[in-house]
Amino acid sequence: VGSRLGGCLAVGNQGGGVDPDDRRLAQTLAIRAAIHFGSQHAVSQTQEELARYSILNEIAKQASGLEFEAVMKLVVERARELVAYDSAQVATFEPNGKFKVLGSTIVGDVDKSSLAEVKHEGKTVIRRLLTRTDGLLSGIKTDTDSTQISEALAPITGREGVFGALCLGRKGGMGFGDKDIPALQELGAIAGVAVENSR
């Protein structure tokens, strides 16, 4: 069914083989099974999307009237309901081409960092197989230099473009993937809306 679900139906007959009626019956059963599983998959996806939109709407409402840093703290706290992560920070883009990570001493040149695509193209960037020597932006703490980390950098967009990034990190083998990108992009967009609503 589509590009996401597949399988086969195997039938057998002990005596005499399979005749054309058996083939038609097996094909009808396979089609019905595909329709059933496809419908269940669509319902499951719709329920996940509704839950995600409900959370995003709650974030926008709760952010009303808050200061910028309080809005970002709220977004980071609620982000866990949409995307699993071990650590998160927010980077803001300065007019001089630099970035600053809120609540930390991390500053740098946007164009010389992994935030360049986020800032200039509005893309969500997935960084995989990182160690703590790779310039981590998510604030994730590791026990050793060899601990593998994955980071997702999602643009925070407002009316005038990208003004920051949500920097989420995960330890170990469970890295971020393409399936996380829609939720990350929506989270960055709602963070931008929340900031503008709070002004």
Secondary structure as UniProt FT lines:
FT   TURN            2..4
FT   HELIX           20..63
FT   TURN            64..65
FT   HELIX           68..79
FT   TURN            80..82
FT   STRAND          87..93
FT   TURN            95..96
FT   STRAND          98..101
FT   TURN            102..103
FT   STRAND          107..109
FT   HELIX           110..112
FT   TURN            114..115
FT   HELIX           116..121
FT   STRAND          125..130
FT   HELIX           132..134
FT   TURN            145..146
FT   STRAND          149..158
FT   TURN            159..160
FT   STRAND          161..171
FT   TURN            172..173
FT   HELIX           178..180
FT   HELIX           181..198
//
